[in-house]
Amino acid sequence: MQHQPEWQEGYKLINLDQVMDLTGMTRSPIYSLMAAQKFPRPIKIGKHRVAWILQEVQQYLNERIAERNAKYNN
């Protein structure tokens, strides 16, 4: 059985526009990366609304920075 993370106090939810602002990506690449399981998936917060957990998007960006730094520090 796959572990399902639980909501933790302090999580902040952000919408797609905010995700795009943070990452510099447009909608299409974000959804392509999600389909490839390489970008955090949103959570459903309403009948027609989803949101991303800010900390997960920040973690994604931190991992990209770490990859870049590892590449250029070797």
PDB file of N, CA, C and O in Angstrom, chain B, residues numbered from 101:
ATOM      1  N   MET B 101       0.838  -1.177   0.000  1.00  0.00           N
ATOM      2  CA  MET B 101       0.000   0.000   0.000  1.00  0.00           C
ATOM      3  C   MET B 101       0.889   1.248   0.000  1.00  0.00           C
ATOM      4  O   MET B 101       1.862   1.325   0.751  1.00  0.00           O
ATOM      5  N   GLN B 102       0.553   2.202  -0.831  1.00  0.00           N
ATOM      6  CA  GLN B 102       1.322   3.433  -0.939  1.00  0.00           C
ATOM      7  C   GLN B 102       1.001   4.365   0.225  1.00  0.00           C
ATOM      8  O   GLN B 102      -0.159   4.547   0.593  1.00  0.00           O
ATOM      9  N   HIS B 103       2.060   4.954   0.800  1.00  0.00           N
ATOM     10  CA  HIS B 103       1.874   5.890   1.909  1.00  0.00           C
ATOM     11  C   HIS B 103       1.258   7.178   1.396  1.00  0.00           C
ATOM     12  O   HIS B 103       1.738   7.762   0.424  1.00  0.00           O
ATOM     13  N   GLN B 104       0.207   7.613   2.043  1.00  0.00           N
ATOM     14  CA  GLN B 104      -0.448   8.864   1.688  1.00  0.00           C
ATOM     15  C   GLN B 104      -0.067   9.916   2.717  1.00  0.00           C
ATOM     16  O   GLN B 104      -0.394   9.771   3.895  1.00  0.00           O
ATOM     17  N   PRO B 105       0.629  10.987   2.289  1.00  0.00           N
ATOM     18  CA  PRO B 105       0.985  12.027   3.256  1.00  0.00           C
ATOM     19  C   PRO B 105      -0.259  12.714   3.784  1.00  0.00           C
ATOM     20  O   PRO B 105      -1.260  12.852   3.082  1.00  0.00           O
ATOM     21  N   GLU B 106      -0.178  13.137   5.018  1.00  0.00           N
ATOM     22  CA  GLU B 106      -1.307  13.807   5.638  1.00  0.00           C
ATOM     23  C   GLU B 106      -1.063  15.300   5.647  1.00  0.00           C
ATOM     24  O   GLU B 106       0.075  15.767   5.606  1.00  0.00           O
ATOM     25  N   TRP B 107      -2.155  16.033   5.701  1.00  0.00           N
ATOM     26  CA  TRP B 107      -2.080  17.480   5.770  1.00  0.00           C
ATOM     27  C   TRP B 107      -1.313  17.871   7.025  1.00  0.00           C
ATOM     28  O   TRP B 107      -1.539  17.328   8.106  1.00  0.00           O
ATOM     29  N   GLN B 108      -0.399  18.828   6.859  1.00  0.00           N
ATOM     30  CA  GLN B 108       0.353  19.341   7.990  1.00  0.00           C
ATOM     31  C   GLN B 108       0.072  20.821   8.143  1.00  0.00           C
ATOM     32  O   GLN B 108       0.005  21.559   7.160  1.00  0.00           O
ATOM     33  N   GLU B 109      -0.092  21.242   9.374  1.00  0.00           N
ATOM     34  CA  GLU B 109      -0.316  22.660   9.634  1.00  0.00           C
ATOM     35  C   GLU B 109       0.852  23.466   9.076  1.00  0.00           C
ATOM     36  O   GLU B 109       2.010  23.072   9.217  1.00  0.00           O
ATOM     37  N   GLY B 110       0.551  24.562   8.462  1.00  0.00           N
ATOM     38  CA  GLY B 110       1.593  25.399   7.880  1.00  0.00           C
ATOM     39  C   GLY B 110       1.721  25.247   6.377  1.00  0.00           C
ATOM     40  O   GLY B 110       2.407  26.040   5.733  1.00  0.00           O
ATOM     41  N   TYR B 111       1.064  24.232   5.801  1.00  0.00           N
ATOM     42  CA  TYR B 111       1.071  24.110   4.345  1.00  0.00           C
ATOM     43  C   TYR B 111       0.320  25.290   3.754  1.00  0.00           C
ATOM     44  O   TYR B 111      -0.703  25.717   4.288  1.00  0.00           O
ATOM     45  N   LYS B 112       0.830  25.807   2.658  1.00  0.00           N
ATOM     46  CA  LYS B 112       0.156  26.885   1.956  1.00  0.00           C
ATOM     47  C   LYS B 112      -0.224  26.382   0.571  1.00  0.00           C
ATOM     48  O   LYS B 112       0.587  25.755  -0.112  1.00  0.00           O
ATOM     49  N   LEU B 113      -1.446  26.655   0.162  1.00  0.00           N
ATOM     50  CA  LEU B 113      -1.921  26.244  -1.153  1.00  0.00           C
ATOM     51  C   LEU B 113      -1.781  27.396  -2.129  1.00  0.00           C
ATOM     52  O   LEU B 113      -2.025  28.553  -1.785  1.00  0.00           O
ATOM     53  N   ILE B 114      -1.385  27.067  -3.352  1.00  0.00           N
ATOM     54  CA  ILE B 114      -1.243  28.075  -4.394  1.00  0.00           C
ATOM     55  C   ILE B 114      -1.945  27.603  -5.656  1.00  0.00           C
ATOM     56  O   ILE B 114      -2.082  26.402  -5.890  1.00  0.00           O
ATOM     57  N   ASN B 115      -2.389  28.557  -6.469  1.00  0.00           N
ATOM     58  CA  ASN B 115      -3.095  28.208  -7.705  1.00  0.00           C
ATOM     59  C   ASN B 115      -2.115  28.098  -8.872  1.00  0.00           C
ATOM     60  O   ASN B 115      -0.918  28.341  -8.719  1.00  0.00           O
ATOM     61  N   LEU B 116      -2.635  27.732 -10.023  1.00  0.00           N
ATOM     62  CA  LEU B 116      -1.785  27.507 -11.185  1.00  0.00           C
ATOM     63  C   LEU B 116      -1.019  28.760 -11.584  1.00  0.00           C
ATOM     64  O   LEU B 116       0.155  28.675 -11.942  1.00  0.00           O
ATOM     65  N   ASP B 117      -1.662  29.915 -11.526  1.00  0.00           N
ATOM     66  CA  ASP B 117      -0.948  31.153 -11.875  1.00  0.00           C
ATOM     67  C   ASP B 117       0.265  31.362 -10.972  1.00  0.00           C
ATOM     68  O   ASP B 117       1.323  31.787 -11.436  1.00  0.00           O
ATOM     69  N   GLN B 118       0.115  31.066  -9.704  1.00  0.00           N
ATOM     70  CA  GLN B 118       1.235  31.212  -8.776  1.00  0.00           C
ATOM     71  C   GLN B 118       2.319  30.181  -9.048  1.00  0.00           C
ATOM     72  O   GLN B 118       3.505  30.489  -8.929  1.00  0.00           O
ATOM     73  N   VAL B 119       1.931  28.958  -9.412  1.00  0.00           N
ATOM     74  CA  VAL B 119       2.905  27.923  -9.776  1.00  0.00           C
ATOM     75  C   VAL B 119       3.696  28.392 -10.999  1.00  0.00           C
ATOM     76  O   VAL B 119       4.919  28.259 -11.047  1.00  0.00           O
ATOM     77  N   MET B 120       2.992  28.934 -11.973  1.00  0.00           N
ATOM     78  CA  MET B 120       3.669  29.416 -13.178  1.00  0.00           C
ATOM     79  C   MET B 120       4.620  30.553 -12.847  1.00  0.00           C
ATOM     80  O   MET B 120       5.722  30.612 -13.392  1.00  0.00           O
ATOM     81  N   ASP B 121       4.213  31.462 -11.959  1.00  0.00           N
ATOM     82  CA  ASP B 121       5.092  32.559 -11.550  1.00  0.00           C
ATOM     83  C   ASP B 121       6.343  32.038 -10.858  1.00  0.00           C
ATOM     84  O   ASP B 121       7.446  32.513 -11.130  1.00  0.00           O
ATOM     85  N   LEU B 122       6.182  31.069  -9.971  1.00  0.00           N
ATOM     86  CA  LEU B 122       7.321  30.522  -9.229  1.00  0.00           C
ATOM     87  C   LEU B 122       8.305  29.775 -10.119  1.00  0.00           C
ATOM     88  O   LEU B 122       9.519  29.897  -9.957  1.00  0.00           O
ATOM     89  N   THR B 123       7.772  28.999 -11.060  1.00  0.00           N
ATOM     90  CA  THR B 123       8.626  28.130 -11.864  1.00  0.00           C
ATOM     91  C   THR B 123       9.108  28.769 -13.157  1.00  0.00           C
ATOM     92  O   THR B 123      10.114  28.344 -13.726  1.00  0.00           O
ATOM     93  N   GLY B 124       8.398  29.782 -13.621  1.00  0.00           N
ATOM     94  CA  GLY B 124       8.730  30.361 -14.919  1.00  0.00           C
ATOM     95  C   GLY B 124       8.223  29.514 -16.077  1.00  0.00           C
ATOM     96  O   GLY B 124       8.549  29.780 -17.234  1.00  0.00           O
ATOM     97  N   MET B 125       7.427  28.497 -15.771  1.00  0.00           N
ATOM     98  CA  MET B 125       6.876  27.623 -16.809  1.00  0.00           C
ATOM     99  C   MET B 125       5.430  28.012 -17.085  1.00  0.00           C
ATOM    100  O   MET B 125       4.755  28.618 -16.252  1.00  0.00           O
ATOM    101  N   THR B 126       4.978  27.645 -18.274  1.00  0.00           N
ATOM    102  CA  THR B 126       3.574  27.828 -18.606  1.00  0.00           C
ATOM    103  C   THR B 126       2.806  26.556 -18.245  1.00  0.00           C
ATOM    104  O   THR B 126       3.384  25.573 -17.782  1.00  0.00           O
ATOM    105  N   ARG B 127       1.504  26.598 -18.464  1.00  0.00           N
ATOM    106  CA  ARG B 127       0.626  25.497 -18.085  1.00  0.00           C
ATOM    107  C   ARG B 127       1.020  24.167 -18.738  1.00  0.00           C
ATOM    108  O   ARG B 127       1.087  23.139 -18.065  1.00  0.00           O
ATOM    109  N   SER B 128       1.276  24.192 -20.033  1.00  0.00           N
ATOM    110  CA  SER B 128       1.537  22.958 -20.772  1.00  0.00           C
ATOM    111  C   SER B 128       2.744  22.185 -20.234  1.00  0.00           C
ATOM    112  O   SER B 128       2.618  20.986 -19.985  1.00  0.00           O
ATOM    113  N   PRO B 129       3.909  22.815 -20.042  1.00  0.00           N
ATOM    114  CA  PRO B 129       5.039  22.052 -19.500  1.00  0.00           C
ATOM    115  C   PRO B 129       4.793  21.541 -18.079  1.00  0.00           C
ATOM    116  O   PRO B 129       5.265  20.465 -17.713  1.00  0.00           O
ATOM    117  N   ILE B 130       4.061  22.308 -17.288  1.00  0.00           N
ATOM    118  CA  ILE B 130       3.756  21.857 -15.926  1.00  0.00           C
ATOM    119  C   ILE B 130       2.937  20.574 -15.990  1.00  0.00           C
ATOM    120  O   ILE B 130       3.251  19.608 -15.295  1.00  0.00           O
ATOM    121  N   TYR B 131       1.894  20.551 -16.809  1.00  0.00           N
ATOM    122  CA  TYR B 131       1.050  19.362 -16.901  1.00  0.00           C
ATOM    123  C   TYR B 131       1.785  18.201 -17.575  1.00  0.00           C
ATOM    124  O   TYR B 131       1.529  17.043 -17.245  1.00  0.00           O
ATOM    125  N   SER B 132       2.679  18.487 -18.498  1.00  0.00           N
ATOM    126  CA  SER B 132       3.495  17.423 -19.097  1.00  0.00           C
ATOM    127  C   SER B 132       4.409  16.790 -18.064  1.00  0.00           C
ATOM    128  O   SER B 132       4.545  15.568 -18.018  1.00  0.00           O
ATOM    129  N   LEU B 133       5.038  17.614 -17.233  1.00  0.00           N
ATOM    130  CA  LEU B 133       5.898  17.084 -16.175  1.00  0.00           C
ATOM    131  C   LEU B 133       5.087  16.295 -15.152  1.00  0.00           C
ATOM    132  O   LEU B 133       5.556  15.278 -14.639  1.00  0.00           O
ATOM    133  N   MET B 134       3.882  16.753 -14.855  1.00  0.00           N
ATOM    134  CA  MET B 134       3.022  16.008 -13.936  1.00  0.00           C
ATOM    135  C   MET B 134       2.668  14.648 -14.527  1.00  0.00           C
ATOM    136  O   MET B 134       2.669  13.644 -13.815  1.00  0.00           O
ATOM    137  N   ALA B 135       2.368  14.609 -15.809  1.00  0.00           N
ATOM    138  CA  ALA B 135       2.019  13.345 -16.462  1.00  0.00           C
ATOM    139  C   ALA B 135       3.191  12.370 -16.423  1.00  0.00           C
ATOM    140  O   ALA B 135       3.000  11.157 -16.344  1.00  0.00           O
ATOM    141  N   ALA B 136       4.413  12.918 -16.479  1.00  0.00           N
ATOM    142  CA  ALA B 136       5.612  12.087 -16.415  1.00  0.00           C
ATOM    143  C   ALA B 136       6.045  11.824 -14.973  1.00  0.00           C
ATOM    144  O   ALA B 136       7.104  11.243 -14.737  1.00  0.00           O
ATOM    145  N   GLN B 137       5.233  12.245 -14.020  1.00  0.00           N
ATOM    146  CA  GLN B 137       5.492  12.086 -12.589  1.00  0.00           C
ATOM    147  C   GLN B 137       6.801  12.757 -12.180  1.00  0.00           C
ATOM    148  O   GLN B 137       7.553  12.233 -11.358  1.00  0.00           O
ATOM    149  N   LYS B 138       7.062  13.934 -12.773  1.00  0.00           N
ATOM    150  CA  LYS B 138       8.281  14.679 -12.462  1.00  0.00           C
ATOM    151  C   LYS B 138       7.988  16.039 -11.845  1.00  0.00           C
ATOM    152  O   LYS B 138       8.900  16.842 -11.647  1.00  0.00           O
ATOM    153  N   PHE B 139       6.725  16.300 -11.544  1.00  0.00           N
ATOM    154  CA  PHE B 139       6.326  17.567 -10.939  1.00  0.00           C
ATOM    155  C   PHE B 139       5.200  17.278  -9.954  1.00  0.00           C
ATOM    156  O   PHE B 139       4.373  16.400 -10.198  1.00  0.00           O
ATOM    157  N   PRO B 140       5.162  18.011  -8.840  1.00  0.00           N
ATOM    158  CA  PRO B 140       4.111  17.753  -7.853  1.00  0.00           C
ATOM    159  C   PRO B 140       2.708  17.863  -8.447  1.00  0.00           C
ATOM    160  O   PRO B 140       2.434  18.726  -9.281  1.00  0.00           O
ATOM    161  N   ARG B 141       1.845  16.986  -8.005  1.00  0.00           N
ATOM    162  CA  ARG B 141       0.463  16.997  -8.458  1.00  0.00           C
ATOM    163  C   ARG B 141      -0.358  17.883  -7.528  1.00  0.00           C
ATOM    164  O   ARG B 141      -0.061  17.981  -6.338  1.00  0.00           O
ATOM    165  N   PRO B 142      -1.377  18.520  -8.061  1.00  0.00           N
ATOM    166  CA  PRO B 142      -2.226  19.354  -7.219  1.00  0.00           C
ATOM    167  C   PRO B 142      -3.186  18.495  -6.400  1.00  0.00           C
ATOM    168  O   PRO B 142      -3.331  17.294  -6.630  1.00  0.00           O
ATOM    169  N   ILE B 143      -3.826  19.142  -5.450  1.00  0.00           N
ATOM    170  CA  ILE B 143      -4.891  18.490  -4.691  1.00  0.00           C
ATOM    171  C   ILE B 143      -6.210  19.143  -5.067  1.00  0.00           C
ATOM    172  O   ILE B 143      -6.258  20.327  -5.401  1.00  0.00           O
ATOM    173  N   LYS B 144      -7.252  18.378  -5.011  1.00  0.00           N
ATOM    174  CA  LYS B 144      -8.581  18.897  -5.339  1.00  0.00           C
ATOM    175  C   LYS B 144      -9.111  19.645  -4.120  1.00  0.00           C
ATOM    176  O   LYS B 144      -9.167  19.091  -3.023  1.00  0.00           O
ATOM    177  N   ILE B 145      -9.499  20.905  -4.314  1.00  0.00           N
ATOM    178  CA  ILE B 145     -10.009  21.701  -3.201  1.00  0.00           C
ATOM    179  C   ILE B 145     -11.464  22.114  -3.406  1.00  0.00           C
ATOM    180  O   ILE B 145     -12.054  22.764  -2.543  1.00  0.00           O
ATOM    181  N   GLY B 146     -12.028  21.748  -4.516  1.00  0.00           N
ATOM    182  CA  GLY B 146     -13.419  22.057  -4.814  1.00  0.00           C
ATOM    183  C   GLY B 146     -13.852  21.263  -6.020  1.00  0.00           C
ATOM    184  O   GLY B 146     -13.069  20.498  -6.583  1.00  0.00           O
ATOM    185  N   LYS B 147     -15.091  21.439  -6.417  1.00  0.00           N
ATOM    186  CA  LYS B 147     -15.616  20.670  -7.534  1.00  0.00           C
ATOM    187  C   LYS B 147     -14.813  20.897  -8.814  1.00  0.00           C
ATOM    188  O   LYS B 147     -14.560  19.954  -9.565  1.00  0.00           O
ATOM    189  N   HIS B 148     -14.417  22.127  -9.061  1.00  0.00           N
ATOM    190  CA  HIS B 148     -13.666  22.452 -10.276  1.00  0.00           C
ATOM    191  C   HIS B 148     -12.375  23.201  -9.964  1.00  0.00           C
ATOM    192  O   HIS B 148     -11.886  23.967 -10.795  1.00  0.00           O
ATOM    193  N   ARG B 149     -11.824  22.986  -8.779  1.00  0.00           N
ATOM    194  CA  ARG B 149     -10.627  23.728  -8.379  1.00  0.00           C
ATOM    195  C   ARG B 149      -9.571  22.794  -7.824  1.00  0.00           C
ATOM    196  O   ARG B 149      -9.865  21.849  -7.092  1.00  0.00           O
ATOM    197  N   VAL B 150      -8.336  23.084  -8.193  1.00  0.00           N
ATOM    198  CA  VAL B 150      -7.195  22.375  -7.627  1.00  0.00           C
ATOM    199  C   VAL B 150      -6.192  23.415  -7.139  1.00  0.00           C
ATOM    200  O   VAL B 150      -6.238  24.582  -7.528  1.00  0.00           O
ATOM    201  N   ALA B 151      -5.293  22.964  -6.285  1.00  0.00           N
ATOM    202  CA  ALA B 151      -4.229  23.830  -5.792  1.00  0.00           C
ATOM    203  C   ALA B 151      -3.006  22.973  -5.518  1.00  0.00           C
ATOM    204  O   ALA B 151      -3.111  21.778  -5.239  1.00  0.00           O
ATOM    205  N   TRP B 152      -1.852  23.603  -5.602  1.00  0.00           N
ATOM    206  CA  TRP B 152      -0.594  22.940  -5.314  1.00  0.00           C
ATOM    207  C   TRP B 152      -0.152  23.335  -3.917  1.00  0.00           C
ATOM    208  O   TRP B 152      -0.469  24.424  -3.440  1.00  0.00           O
ATOM    209  N   ILE B 153       0.575  22.449  -3.269  1.00  0.00           N
ATOM    210  CA  ILE B 153       1.164  22.769  -1.976  1.00  0.00           C
ATOM    211  C   ILE B 153       2.473  23.503  -2.261  1.00  0.00           C
ATOM    212  O   ILE B 153       3.379  22.966  -2.898  1.00  0.00           O
ATOM    213  N   LEU B 154       2.551  24.733  -1.779  1.00  0.00           N
ATOM    214  CA  LEU B 154       3.707  25.585  -2.043  1.00  0.00           C
ATOM    215  C   LEU B 154       5.013  24.878  -1.700  1.00  0.00           C
ATOM    216  O   LEU B 154       5.973  24.944  -2.468  1.00  0.00           O
ATOM    217  N   GLN B 155       5.058  24.211  -0.568  1.00  0.00           N
ATOM    218  CA  GLN B 155       6.287  23.564  -0.125  1.00  0.00           C
ATOM    219  C   GLN B 155       6.735  22.472  -1.098  1.00  0.00           C
ATOM    220  O   GLN B 155       7.934  22.247  -1.258  1.00  0.00           O
ATOM    221  N   GLU B 156       5.791  21.794  -1.747  1.00  0.00           N
ATOM    222  CA  GLU B 156       6.164  20.765  -2.727  1.00  0.00           C
ATOM    223  C   GLU B 156       6.747  21.388  -3.986  1.00  0.00           C
ATOM    224  O   GLU B 156       7.692  20.852  -4.566  1.00  0.00           O
ATOM    225  N   VAL B 157       6.189  22.515  -4.411  1.00  0.00           N
ATOM    226  CA  VAL B 157       6.726  23.208  -5.586  1.00  0.00           C
ATOM    227  C   VAL B 157       8.110  23.752  -5.254  1.00  0.00           C
ATOM    228  O   VAL B 157       9.019  23.680  -6.081  1.00  0.00           O
ATOM    229  N   GLN B 158       8.277  24.291  -4.060  1.00  0.00           N
ATOM    230  CA  GLN B 158       9.590  24.783  -3.645  1.00  0.00           C
ATOM    231  C   GLN B 158      10.601  23.644  -3.588  1.00  0.00           C
ATOM    232  O   GLN B 158      11.757  23.824  -3.970  1.00  0.00           O
ATOM    233  N   GLN B 159      10.179  22.476  -3.114  1.00  0.00           N
ATOM    234  CA  GLN B 159      11.069  21.316  -3.079  1.00  0.00           C
ATOM    235  C   GLN B 159      11.486  20.925  -4.496  1.00  0.00           C
ATOM    236  O   GLN B 159      12.655  20.624  -4.736  1.00  0.00           O
ATOM    237  N   TYR B 160      10.543  20.929  -5.429  1.00  0.00           N
ATOM    238  CA  TYR B 160      10.854  20.635  -6.827  1.00  0.00           C
ATOM    239  C   TYR B 160      11.939  21.588  -7.326  1.00  0.00           C
ATOM    240  O   TYR B 160      12.915  21.157  -7.939  1.00  0.00           O
ATOM    241  N   LEU B 161      11.766  22.882  -7.061  1.00  0.00           N
ATOM    242  CA  LEU B 161      12.741  23.876  -7.513  1.00  0.00           C
ATOM    243  C   LEU B 161      14.089  23.675  -6.827  1.00  0.00           C
ATOM    244  O   LEU B 161      15.133  23.789  -7.469  1.00  0.00           O
ATOM    245  N   ASN B 162      14.076  23.377  -5.533  1.00  0.00           N
ATOM    246  CA  ASN B 162      15.331  23.122  -4.818  1.00  0.00           C
ATOM    247  C   ASN B 162      16.076  21.924  -5.398  1.00  0.00           C
ATOM    248  O   ASN B 162      17.305  21.934  -5.471  1.00  0.00           O
ATOM    249  N   GLU B 163      15.341  20.894  -5.811  1.00  0.00           N
ATOM    250  CA  GLU B 163      15.968  19.727  -6.433  1.00  0.00           C
ATOM    251  C   GLU B 163      16.598  20.096  -7.771  1.00  0.00           C
ATOM    252  O   GLU B 163      17.678  19.604  -8.096  1.00  0.00           O
ATOM    253  N   ARG B 164      15.942  20.953  -8.553  1.00  0.00           N
ATOM    254  CA  ARG B 164      16.521  21.386  -9.829  1.00  0.00           C
ATOM    255  C   ARG B 164      17.800  22.196  -9.586  1.00  0.00           C
ATOM    256  O   ARG B 164      18.778  22.055 -10.321  1.00  0.00           O
ATOM    257  N   ILE B 165      17.785  23.041  -8.554  1.00  0.00           N
ATOM    258  CA  ILE B 165      18.974  23.824  -8.213  1.00  0.00           C
ATOM    259  C   ILE B 165      20.106  22.904  -7.776  1.00  0.00           C
ATOM    260  O   ILE B 165      21.253  23.098  -8.178  1.00  0.00           O
ATOM    261  N   ALA B 166      19.792  21.904  -6.955  1.00  0.00           N
ATOM    262  CA  ALA B 166      20.809  20.956  -6.493  1.00  0.00           C
ATOM    263  C   ALA B 166      21.401  20.174  -7.661  1.00  0.00           C
ATOM    264  O   ALA B 166      22.608  19.932  -7.694  1.00  0.00           O
ATOM    265  N   GLU B 167      20.563  19.775  -8.623  1.00  0.00           N
ATOM    266  CA  GLU B 167      21.053  19.079  -9.811  1.00  0.00           C
ATOM    267  C   GLU B 167      22.009  19.960 -10.595  1.00  0.00           C
ATOM    268  O   GLU B 167      23.072  19.510 -11.024  1.00  0.00           O
ATOM    269  N   ARG B 168      21.629  21.214 -10.779  1.00  0.00           N
ATOM    270  CA  ARG B 168      22.484  22.161 -11.491  1.00  0.00           C
ATOM    271  C   ARG B 168      23.809  22.336 -10.771  1.00  0.00           C
ATOM    272  O   ARG B 168      24.871  22.300 -11.392  1.00  0.00           O
ATOM    273  N   ASN B 169      23.743  22.528  -9.454  1.00  0.00           N
ATOM    274  CA  ASN B 169      24.964  22.750  -8.681  1.00  0.00           C
ATOM    275  C   ASN B 169      25.872  21.538  -8.711  1.00  0.00           C
ATOM    276  O   ASN B 169      27.090  21.686  -8.809  1.00  0.00           O
ATOM    277  N   ALA B 170      25.308  20.344  -8.628  1.00  0.00           N
ATOM    278  CA  ALA B 170      26.098  19.121  -8.689  1.00  0.00           C
ATOM    279  C   ALA B 170      26.788  18.982 -10.034  1.00  0.00           C
ATOM    280  O   ALA B 170      27.932  18.534 -10.110  1.00  0.00           O
ATOM    281  N   LYS B 171      26.098  19.364 -11.082  1.00  0.00           N
ATOM    282  CA  LYS B 171      26.645  19.270 -12.432  1.00  0.00           C
ATOM    283  C   LYS B 171      27.856  20.192 -12.598  1.00  0.00           C
ATOM    284  O   LYS B 171      28.849  19.812 -13.219  1.00  0.00           O
ATOM    285  N   TYR B 172      27.770  21.381 -12.050  1.00  0.00           N
ATOM    286  CA  TYR B 172      28.826  22.366 -12.258  1.00  0.00           C
ATOM    287  C   TYR B 172      29.886  22.376 -11.170  1.00  0.00           C
ATOM    288  O   TYR B 172      30.905  23.052 -11.311  1.00  0.00           O
ATOM    289  N   ASN B 173      29.663  21.634 -10.079  1.00  0.00           N
ATOM    290  CA  ASN B 173      30.660  21.579  -9.011  1.00  0.00           C
ATOM    291  C   ASN B 173      31.558  20.347  -9.108  1.00  0.00           C
ATOM    292  O   ASN B 173      32.450  20.159  -8.281  1.00  0.00           O
ATOM    293  N   ASN B 174      31.324  19.520 -10.105  1.00  0.00           N
ATOM    294  CA  ASN B 174      32.138  18.310 -10.278  1.00  0.00           C
ATOM    295  C   ASN B 174      33.169  18.500 -11.343  1.00  0.00           C
ATOM    296  O   ASN B 174      33.943  17.585 -11.623  1.00  0.00           O
TER     297      ASN B 174
END
